[in-house]
Amino acid sequence: MSSSVLVGIGLAQAISLFISVMFIAYVLTIVVPYLRHKPFPVGDASDFDWHLFIPARDEASVIGITLEHLRTHFPEAHVWVVDDASLDDTAGIVADWAARDVRIHLVSRVAPEARTGKGDALNAAYRALNEHLFDGVDRTKIIVGVLDADGLPAENCFEVIAADHLFGKDDVGAVQICVRMVNRDDRKPFPAASRVANFFGRTLVRMQDLEFRAPISAIQMIRQRTKTVGLGGNGQFARLSALDTVAGDDDRPWHGSLLEDYELSLHLLMAGHQSEFTMDTLVDQEGLPSLRRLLTQRTRWGQGTMQCGAYLPGIWASRNVTTLGALEASYYLIQPWLQLLGTLLYPVPIILLIHNFYYYPEAMQEFMANGGWMLFVLYFVIGLAPFVMWGPLYVRRCEPGVGMGRGIAFGFAYALFILTFYITCWRALFRILSGRRGWAKTRRNVEARSGPVALEK
């Protein structure tokens, strides 16, 4: 009996090893273009009219800073702030700005229509913009950007995305820019808390910065080849004429998923519009030092991805989506389900190993002595390598002043950070099974400065 169990362990290890090798091959595929990327020539921002949408629900702590930044660096842009029935002074702050600046617009939503999700707020801004524009305007020359209430685009943002290979091409309907965590160097995210709490908090923020600027950017670059670039919630830009084609009769380009940004990507894809990504500019936002708030945010993202799985038949049926593109989109949309499966399967070899060491110690010692230990070492190395490698790559590409030693440490921390995905996918599933579809807003850091204890209330 011990022999058959040993065969089972070997088979499980072989399957896990095969999956890991395939994943490493995929990672290497996306790493090469990421490291070889060089900036493209910029374009002329004056070729377009710029309108920025900012959904704002209880954002009094940050909205003033964002408006100051936008009016200083992008004076040519119109800014549309959607007050989603805020309980704080968000509307008052924006109204004061609007009274002094004709390019700032306050769009007010009230109950019962308000506070139903980010997509609904963006649709309200879209309708307000339509009412503002005069008949006959060239809507192909109007670019709509979506920013978080704390989103601070780089000064070169407009000229970068106006380049010939981005909105300078008539068939490009949308562009996503790189996202960076503005507080990535904050040593004390919890000023009143302990050193341990601050270490944990700043590590979480650093992992989010690494995630967006390294693996996510690399994935987006390879998606340019499959023509399936995904839009993000912050720093997404779309041609107004492209939004028109997916808005429908009810003027709703955003269709209600909790992952409204990627959902828009899918609608644009199936409508035949090309989406692009660029690392040549970026938008700053705050990273979350609180694990609870991070899990809330990522649970919403996971649930939204599961909801978007309903588009798989349409993706495969669309004549505007290549087979390679459909495969890439399908792989992304089934990721939460694979993670659910992984939480059940990945522990099996370890459980079997412990079981057999307990019941069949002599056979297991012989197995390990005859080379079995190499399988387990290889299993862990290959399992960790695709995640640990992003630490040094992130330092080399994005933060060279940090030092390669810390880059290696970041890599191991990122491997642990990935484990949160397995938590959030189960939380997302439970929300779906319980019929919960509400849009849970993530609290701003400045609202939770009293320390980790306060964050748990």
N, C-alpha and C positions, 0 to 999 in steps of 0.2 A: 504493500500500500504506500509506503514511503516513496518508492520509485515513481509511482504514478503522480503523486503530489509534486515531486521534484520536476517531473516533466511539465506539470501545470505551471509551476513557477517559471521554468525556462520559457514556456510558450508566452506567458503573460509578459515576461521581460522582453522577449523578442518583438512582440507586437508594439509594446511601449517604445522600444528602441527604434522601430521602423517609423512610427509616427513622429518621434522626436527628430530623426534624421530628415524626414520630409519637411518638418517645420524649419529646421536649420537651413535647408536648401532655399526655402522661401525667404527667410530672413536675409541670407546672403544675396539673394536676387534684389531685394529692396535697398540693401546697404550700399551697393556699388554706385548707383546713380545719385544717392544721397550725398556721398562723400565727394563725388566728382562735380557736383553742381557749382556753376559760376553765375554771378548775377548777369541778367540781360540788360540791354539798353532800356532806358525809361522812355515814356511817351509824353505827350502834351496833355495835361489835365484840362486845359481850356477847351479841348475838343468835345467835352461832355458837360452836362449839368448834373450836379451832385445833390442827392437828398439822403439824409441819414435818419434811420428809424431807431428810436430808443424806447423799448418797453420799460416802464418804470412803475413798480409796485412797492411802495414803502421804501423809496430810495433817497430820502432827504439827506442821508449821511454822505452820499457820493455824487449826486446828480449835479450839484453846483460846480464841483471840481471838473467833471466831465465837460460841462458846457463851457467853462473857462478855457479848457484845453482846445476844444473844437473851434471856438470862435477866434482863438489866437492863431492856430495853425491852419485852419481851413475856413477862412472868412468867406470864400465863395460858395460854401455849402449851405443848404437849408437843413435845419435840424428839427425833426418831428418827434417830440417826446410824448409818449402815450401814458398818461396818468391812469393807472388801472384801479381806480377807486382807492387810492392810498389812504391809510389811516394816519399818516404823519404829514409833514408839510411839503411833500414832493410837489404838489400842484402849485402851492404858493411860491416856491422857489422858481419854478419854471415860468409861472405867470409874470414874475418880476423881470426875468430875463426877456421874455417875449415883449413886454411893454417898452423895453429899451432897444430891441433888435428885431427888425422885421423878418429876419431869416430864421428866427426861432419860433416854433409853433407848438402850442399846447393842444393835444387831443385828449379830451376827457371822456372816460368811460364810467358809467354809473351802474349800480345794481338795478335789476338782477343780471344784466348782461356782463358786468365787469367781473374780474378775478376768476376767469374761466380758463386761463392759460395764455402762454406767450404767443401762440399762433393767432389767437383771436385778437390780441392787442396789435399785432403786426398787420392784420387785416384791416383794423380800424385806421391805422396810419395810411395804408394803401388807398383806402376809400377817401380819406381826407386829402391826400395828394392829388387824386383824380379830380376832386372838386376844385382844387387850387389851380390846376393847369388849364390853359386856354385850349380851345378846339384847334386841331390842326398841328399841334406841337409834334416834333419828331421824337417819338417815344423810344426809338432805338438809340438816341443820344442822351437819354436820361439814365443815370446809374443810381440805383437804390442800395444803400449800405445798411446793414443791421449791426448795431453795437449793443453790448450790455451797458447797463447804467454806469458801470465803472470802466468801460472800454476806452482806452486811450490809444488811437492809431499813431503810428510813427509819422513824422512830418513828410516823408516821401511817399506816403501811401497812395495818393491819387495819381501821381505821375508814374508810379510803378505799375499800377493795374491798368493805366491807360496805354501801356506799351503795345507795340505792334502784334506781339504774340498773345496778348490777353484781350482786353476790350477793343484794341485796334483791329482785331479780326471780327468780321461781321457775324461769324457763326458761333462766337463765344457768348453764351447767355449768362454765365455766372463765374465769379472768381472768389476763391477762399484764400485769405492770407494767413500767415503763421501766427500762432498765439503764444504769448510769453507771460510768465507770472511776474508782475511788477514787484512783488514782495519776496522774491526768491533769495535775497540777501539779508532779509530781516532776521537778526539774531534772536530777538525777543518778541515773537508773535503774541505771547501772553506776558506782558510786563510784570504783572503781579504774581506770577506763578513760579514754580520751582524750575531748577535747571533741567531736570529730566523732562518736565512738561514742555519746556521751550525747545529742547533738543528734538523731541518727538514732533512738535508742531512745525518747526522749520524743516525737518526732514520730509514731512508730508508735502509741504509747499514745494520743496526742491524736486520731489518725485513728479509732481504735476507739471513743473516746468520741463523736466527731462522728457516726460511722456509726450507733451505737445510738440516740443522742438526737435525731438529725435525720432522715435518710432512712428508717431502719427505723421510727421512731416515726410518721412521716408515712404510710408504707405501711400500718402497722397501723391507723391511723385510717381510711384509705379502705377497708380490709378490713372494718371494722365495718359498712359499707354493703353489702358483698357477703356478709357473715356468714361470712367465712373467716379470722378472726384466727388467727394462728399462735402457738403456745406456744413459749417459749424455754427453754433449759436452766437458767436462773437466774431466779427471781422468777415462776414459774408457780404458779397456785393453781387447784384443782379441787374441786368438790363431790364428797364421797365417793360419794354415790348415782350421780353421773355416771360415776365410775370403775368402779363396779360393773357398769354396763351394757356396758362394753367389756372387762371383765376375762376373760370366758369361764369355762369350767369349771376351768381351771388357775390361776385367780386371777392373771392377768397383764395388767393394764391397759396396760403398756408392752410392745410387741410385737417388739422386737429389732433395729430399724433403728439404724444409727449416728447418725441424727438422731431419736432417740427422742422428743424434745419435739414436733417438728412431726408426727411419725407419730401421736402421741396426739391432736393437733389434728384430724387427718383422721378418726380413729376416732370422736371425739366428734361431729364434723360429720356423718358418715354415720349416726350413731345419733340424730341430731336434737337435739343439745345446742348451745346458743348459746355462743360464746366471745367475750369482750370484751377490750379493751385500755384502759389508762389511763396518762396522763402525770402524773396528780396525785400519784403517789407513785413511789418508785424503790427499786432495790436496787443497792448498790455492789459492785463486784468489781474485781479487779486487771486492768489491761490488760497486754498482752505487749510488752515492748520488744525482744524478739528476733525477727528475721525468720524464723529457722528454726522456732522454736516456733509462731509465727503461722501459717506455711505448714502445719505439722503439724495444727494445730487446724482450719484452714479446709479442708484436704484431707479430714479426717474429715467435716466438715459437707457438703462437696460430694458425697462418696460417699454419705452418708446421704440427700441429696436425690435422687440418682440411684436409690437403692434404693426410695424412696417413690414413684417414677414407676410402680411396679407397681400403685398404688392408683387410677390414672387411670380404668380401666374401672368400678371400683366407685363412684367419685365421680360419673361421668356417669350411672350407673344408679340412684343413690340418689334416692329421692323427697324426701329431706330436704335436698337441695342444689339451689339455684336454678341456672338456666342461667348467670346472671352469676357466681355463686359458683364454678361448675365452670370457667368461663373463667379466672377469677382464679387458682384453684388450679392449673389446667393451665399457665398462663403461668409460675407460680413453679416448677413441677416440671420444665419443659423448659428453664429458664434455664441449667443447666450444659451442656446440649447445644447451646444457641444460642451460648454462650461458646466451645465447641469449634469450632463453625462459624465464629464471628467471627474467631478467630485465623488461620483459613485465608483468609477473604474480605477482611477489612479491609486487609491489606497490599497487595492486588492493585492498587488505583489508584496507590499510591505506587510500586510496582515498575514499572508501566506508564509512569508519568511519567518515572522515571529512565531506563528503557530508551529511550524516544522522544527524550528530550533528548540521549542519547548518539548514537543512530542518525539522528535527523531533527531536528537542532538548528534549522534555518531554519523548518521547519513549526511546530515547537513555539514558537519565538519569536513567530511570527505569531499562533498560537493564544492565547498569553498576552497579547500586545499588544492583541488584539481582545476582551478581557474575560475570557479564560480564567482569569486570576489570581484574579478575584473568586470563581469557583467554589471554588478551593482554599482561599482565606481563609475563605469561608463554611463549607466542609467542616470546617475545623479549629475554627472558632468554635462551630458548632453541636455538633460532637463533644465539645468541652470544657465548654460552658456548663451542661449538665444536671448536671455533677459539681462544677464550680467554684462554682456558686451556693450549694451547701450550706455552704460556709465562712461567708459572711456571714449566712446564715439561722441557722446554728448559734450564732454569736456573739449575734445579736439575740435569739434565743429562749431560749438556755441559758446563755451565758457573756458577758453584756453588759460585764463588767469587763475583758475581754480586749482590746477595741478592734477597730474595724472593719478597720484595716490588717492586723492579724494574721489577721482573719477571711478576708480575700481570699487571704492566703498559705495559710491552711488549705485554702481551696477548691482551689487549684492542687495542693497536696500530696495532697488527697483524689483528684483526678483520676489522679495517679500511683499512689496506694494501690489504686485499682480494678484496676490491671493485675495485682495478685497473684491476682485471681480467675481470670485466664486460665492462670496457672501451676497453681493448685490443681485446676482442673477436669481438666487433663490428668493430673495426679498421681492424682486420684480414678479416672479412667478406667483407668489402668495398674493400680491396685490391684484394680479389679473384674476386669479381664482376667486378672490373675495369681491370682485367687481369694483375695485377702487381704481378710479381713473383721474383723480384730482391732481392738479399741477402743484407740487410742493415747492415753494420758493426757498432758496437757500439764503440764510441770514448772512449779511455782510460782516466782515471781521470787526469793523469799528463798532458794530452793535453788540459785540460779544467780547469786549476788551477786559471784562472783569475776571477772566480766567476760565480754565477748563471746567471747573465745577458749574459755573453759570451756564456754560454751553449745554450742559446735560439736562437742563430744566425743561 
